[in-house]
Amino acid sequence: MGISMAKQKKRVDNILKGDVRTAARLIRDIDDGIASAKEVLKALYPYTGNAYVVGISGFPGVGKSTLVDQMIQHYRAEGKRLGVLAVDPTSPFSGGAMLGDRVRMQRHGTDPEVFIRSLATRGHFGGITRSTQSIIDVMDAMGKEIILVETVGVGQDEVDIVTTAHTTVITVIPGMGDDIQAIKAGILEVADIFVINKADREGAGRTRNDLKVMLEMNKERASDEIWVPPIVETEAIRNRGVEELLSQVESHKAFLFGRNRKRLRERLRNRAWKDLTDIIKETVTRDVAERVQRASSFEQMIDALVEKKTDPFTLCEEIMEEFYAGKEKDRGHIAGPEDR
């Protein structure tokens, strides 16, 4: 059920004023897939693109939440308005986010300039979800200057954060040498900054050397157009090294927004491409699935698969052929703004 234009305008105006309650309700609707949220997001879109997004990723247990908590404290000391989005594994029981040690961020929960939300992956691979970008847009439209996005895990197949964040921080801990070697192809493409957290532990030096070797194996070298990820050692629980990390984030921002903005434009285009294609995939998948499930032959389709009378690939081809039957034959042209 939709909402009236007046109510929609009021929601948009409230979010632009930074109203937390309105934003929280909209984010809940986005995560739940409520149709009316889409209309509000459309109206908010022209007001986005001002926040700087920092992604923090790494294996579970490396101290990402503690690191983010300290980053919030430092940014607030500088007077920055913050949005924080923590993407968690989905609870197998409730389907919601498993908050874990997110509670330690709650010391900032009463700060009106810090807006913190957790989001469940709901089985989505890549460390982030389709809702992530929309929720970032809401925080952006609220006037948040910095948005921190903490994601689950990292690996070759979990690199979506790079298309969402301006700066991506990959967090490791001493003793992960074998793991670093195993995921090096993925994180070389993702990382803008490496953080060795819990650097007081034995093996920190070896971890730094492993990362250096990885970086040296990369053929690209530092120049005005190439960014080589720095390695920062931190002890987040003691608030050590966090200032250096934020300094490197600023350096990377200066690099992206410098005289040659080729890399920034490339990131923005990749983000726009992924956002659009994700929406298309989600919309088409939902539409096709709903039509198939409503079809009188749906149960027969399932029985045919169980009885091996057909296979899912052939059945999918038949469904898609029927779905597109009667559609415009020339699908090579997609109507753009100039056609409307």
C-alpha positions in Angstrom: 0.0 0.0 0.0 1.4 3.4 -1.0 1.7 6.5 0.9 0.2 9.9 0.0 2.3 12.5 -1.7 2.0 14.8 1.3 3.2 12.1 3.7 6.0 11.2 1.3 7.1 14.9 1.1 7.0 15.2 4.9 9.2 12.1 5.2 11.7 13.5 2.7 11.8 16.9 4.4 12.3 15.3 7.8 15.2 13.2 6.6 16.8 16.2 4.9 16.6 17.9 8.3 18.3 14.9 9.9 15.3 13.5 11.8 16.5 10.2 13.3 13.0 8.7 13.8 11.9 9.2 10.3 15.2 7.9 8.9 15.0 4.8 11.2 11.5 4.0 10.0 12.6 4.4 6.4 15.6 2.2 6.9 13.4 -0.5 8.5 11.0 -0.3 5.4 14.0 -0.5 3.1 15.3 -3.6 4.8 11.8 -5.2 4.9 11.3 -4.4 1.2 8.3 -2.1 1.7 7.3 -0.7 -1.7 6.6 2.8 -0.4 10.3 3.2 0.6 11.2 3.2 -3.0 9.3 6.4 -3.7 11.0 8.2 -0.8 14.4 7.0 -2.0 13.7 8.4 -5.5 13.0 11.8 -3.9 16.1 11.7 -1.8 18.5 10.6 -4.6 19.3 14.2 -5.8 20.4 15.1 -2.3 23.0 12.3 -2.1 26.7 12.1 -3.0 28.1 14.4 -0.4 29.2 12.0 2.3 32.6 10.2 2.3 32.1 6.5 2.7 34.8 4.4 4.5 34.4 0.6 4.4 36.0 -1.5 7.1 36.3 -5.2 6.4 38.2 -8.3 7.5 37.7 -11.8 9.0 35.6 -12.2 12.1 37.6 -11.6 15.3 40.1 -9.1 14.0 38.6 -6.3 16.1 36.7 -4.3 13.4 33.9 -3.2 15.8 36.4 -1.9 18.3 38.3 -0.1 15.6 35.1 1.5 14.2 34.2 2.5 17.8 37.5 4.4 18.1 37.2 5.9 14.7 33.8 7.3 15.7 35.4 8.9 18.8 38.2 10.5 16.8 35.9 11.8 14.1 33.5 13.2 16.6 36.4 15.0 18.3 36.8 16.7 14.9 33.2 17.7 14.9 32.2 15.4 12.1 28.6 14.2 11.7 28.7 10.4 11.3 26.6 7.6 10.0 27.6 4.0 10.9 26.2 0.9 9.2 27.2 -2.5 10.6 26.4 -5.3 8.2 26.1 -8.5 10.3 25.6 -12.2 9.5 21.9 -13.2 9.6 20.6 -15.0 12.6 19.4 -18.4 11.5 16.5 -18.1 14.0 15.1 -14.6 13.6 16.5 -13.6 10.1 17.8 -10.4 11.7 21.3 -9.1 12.4 23.4 -10.9 15.0 24.7 -7.8 16.9 27.6 -9.5 18.6 30.0 -7.0 20.0 28.2 -4.1 18.3 27.1 -3.1 21.8 30.4 -1.4 22.5 29.5 1.2 19.8 26.4 2.1 21.8 28.4 4.5 24.0 27.9 6.8 21.0 24.2 6.0 20.8 23.1 9.1 22.7 25.1 11.4 20.5 22.7 13.2 18.1 25.4 13.5 15.5 26.0 9.8 15.3 23.5 7.6 13.6 24.2 3.8 14.0 22.3 1.0 12.4 22.9 -2.8 12.0 21.8 -4.6 8.9 21.5 -8.4 8.3 23.1 -9.9 5.2 20.2 -12.4 4.9 22.3 -14.8 2.9 23.7 -12.2 0.6 27.4 -12.9 -0.4 29.8 -10.0 -0.9 29.9 -8.6 2.7 27.1 -6.2 1.9 23.4 -6.3 0.8 21.2 -4.7 -1.8 19.8 -2.5 1.0 23.3 -1.2 1.9 23.6 1.4 -0.8 20.0 2.6 -0.2 20.7 3.0 3.6 23.9 4.8 2.8 21.9 7.2 0.6 19.5 7.9 3.6 22.4 8.7 5.9 24.0 10.8 3.2 20.7 12.8 2.7 20.5 13.3 6.5 23.7 15.4 6.2 26.2 12.8 7.6 29.7 13.8 6.5 31.4 10.5 7.1 29.7 7.1 6.8 31.5 4.0 8.2 30.4 0.7 6.8 31.6 -2.4 8.7 31.1 -5.6 6.7 31.3 -9.3 7.5 34.3 -11.3 6.3 36.5 -10.7 3.3 37.8 -13.0 0.6 38.1 -13.3 -3.2 34.3 -13.6 -3.5 33.5 -11.0 -0.9 34.7 -7.7 -2.4 31.5 -5.8 -3.0 32.5 -3.1 -0.4 35.0 -1.7 -3.0 32.1 -0.5 -5.2 30.3 1.0 -2.2 33.1 2.8 -0.3 35.4 5.6 -1.4 38.1 4.2 0.9 38.3 0.5 1.9 40.2 -0.6 5.0 41.1 -4.2 5.2 41.8 -5.4 8.8 44.0 -8.3 9.7 45.7 -9.5 12.9 49.1 -11.1 13.6 49.2 -14.8 12.9 47.2 -14.7 9.7 50.1 -15.3 7.3 48.5 -18.4 5.6 45.1 -16.7 5.4 46.7 -13.6 3.8 48.3 -15.7 1.2 45.1 -17.5 0.5 43.1 -14.3 -0.1 45.8 -12.1 -1.5 44.2 -12.0 -5.0 41.0 -10.6 -3.6 42.3 -8.1 -1.1 44.9 -6.7 -3.5 42.0 -5.5 -5.6 40.0 -4.3 -2.6 42.3 -2.7 -0.1 43.1 1.0 0.0 44.6 0.7 3.5 45.7 -2.3 5.4 45.4 -2.3 9.2 47.2 -4.8 11.4 45.1 -4.7 14.5 46.2 -6.1 17.9 49.7 -5.2 16.7 51.1 -5.9 20.2 50.7 -9.6 19.6 53.6 -11.8 18.5 53.9 -12.0 14.8 53.0 -8.5 13.9 56.3 -8.0 12.1 55.8 -11.1 10.0 52.3 -10.0 9.1 53.6 -6.6 7.9 56.3 -8.4 5.8 53.6 -10.7 4.3 51.6 -7.7 3.3 54.6 -5.9 1.9 55.5 -8.9 -0.2 52.0 -8.9 -1.6 52.2 -5.3 -2.5 55.6 -5.6 -4.1 54.3 -8.4 -6.2 51.8 -6.0 -7.7 53.3 -4.6 -10.9 51.9 -1.1 -10.4 54.1 1.3 -8.6 53.4 4.6 -6.8 52.8 7.6 -8.9 50.4 10.5 -9.3 47.9 8.0 -10.8 48.6 4.9 -8.7 47.8 4.5 -5.0 49.8 2.0 -3.1 48.0 0.8 0.1 49.8 1.9 3.3 50.1 -0.5 6.2 49.0 0.9 9.6 49.5 -0.9 12.9 46.8 -0.4 15.5 45.8 -1.6 19.0 42.1 -0.5 18.8 41.3 -1.5 22.3 44.0 0.9 23.5 43.2 3.6 20.9 46.7 3.2 19.5 47.3 3.9 15.8 43.8 5.1 15.1 44.9 8.7 14.4 47.4 7.4 11.8 44.6 5.4 10.2 42.4 8.4 9.9 45.3 10.4 8.5 45.8 7.7 5.8 42.1 7.8 5.0 42.4 11.6 4.5 45.5 11.0 2.3 43.5 8.6 0.1 40.6 11.0 -0.1 43.1 13.7 -1.2 44.4 11.3 -3.8 40.9 10.5 -5.2 39.8 14.2 -5.2 43.2 15.4 -6.5 43.9 17.0 -9.9 43.5 13.7 -11.7 40.0 12.4 -10.7 40.2 9.4 -13.0 40.1 6.9 -10.1 37.3 8.7 -8.3 35.2 8.8 -11.5 35.9 5.1 -12.0 34.7 4.3 -8.5 31.6 6.4 -8.9 30.8 4.7 -12.2 31.4 1.2 -10.8 29.1 2.1 -7.8 26.4 3.4 -10.1 26.7 0.4 -12.4 26.4 -2.1 -9.5 23.5 -0.2 -7.9 21.6 -0.2 -11.1 22.2 -3.8 -12.1 21.5 -5.0 -8.5 18.1 -3.2 -8.6 17.4 -4.7 -12.1 18.3 -8.2 -10.9 16.2 -7.9 -7.7 13.2 -6.5 -9.6 13.3 -9.1 -12.4 13.9 -12.0 -10.0 11.0 -10.9 -7.7 8.7 -10.4 -10.6 9.4 -13.7 -12.3 9.3 -15.6 -9.0 6.0 -14.1 -8.1 4.4 -14.9 -11.5 5.8 -18.5 -11.4 4.5 -19.1 -7.9 1.1 -17.8 -8.8 0.9 -20.1 -11.9 -1.4 -23.0 -11.7 1.4 -25.3 -13.0 3.8 -24.3 -10.3 3.3 -27.5 -8.3 3.6 -29.6 -11.4 6.9 -27.9 -12.2 8.3 -28.8 -8.7 7.0 -32.4 -9.1 8.7 -32.7 -12.5 12.0 -31.6 -11.0 11.6 -34.1 -8.1 10.7 -36.9 -10.5 13.7 -35.9 -12.8 11.3 -35.4 -15.8 13.1 -32.2 -16.5 16.0 -30.2 -15.1 16.1 -26.7 -13.5 18.1 -25.3 -16.3 15.6 -26.3 -19.0 12.7 -25.3 -16.8 14.2 -21.9 -16.2 14.7 -21.4 -20.0 11.1 -22.3 -20.6 9.9 -19.9 -17.8 12.0 -17.0 -19.1 10.8 -17.6 -22.7 7.2 -17.5 -21.5 7.9 -14.5 -19.3 9.3 -12.5 -22.2 6.7 -13.7 -24.7 4.9 -10.7 -26.2 7.6 -8.3 -25.1 9.1 -5.8 -27.5 11.1 -7.9 -30.0 13.9 -5.4 -30.2 15.4 -5.6 -26.7 18.7 -3.9 -27.7 17.2 -0.5 -27.0 16.4 0.6 -23.5 14.4 3.7 -23.1 16.4 6.5 -21.6 15.5 10.0 -20.4 15.6 11.3 -24.0 12.9 8.8 -25.0 10.4 10.0 -22.3 
